[in-house]
Amino acid sequence: MSIYISNISYEVEEDDLKRIFEEYGTVKKVQVPTSKKTGKNKGFAVVEMETSAEEISAIQMLRGAKWMGRILKVNRAR
């Protein structure tokens, strides 16, 4: 299962997200798409956790959290 995170700071990198999500379990993969023009991230990311239970825990704890000056929107990826 994957988690979709939006409204992230344009300064966030994959390692930043990995550190935050590791508090809730094993992170299998982090993707932070970047703009070809600016090189900055597009303001969203996808994180894949090891188990569904870890995913649910991360979503519950991080949804609406303020991080790097932004309120995170965290949901299951579709």
Secondary structure, DSSP 8 states (H G I E B T S, - for coil): -EEEEES--TT--HHHHHHHHGGGS-EEEEE--B-TTT-SB-SEEEEEESSHHHHHHHHHHHTT-EETTEE-EEEE--
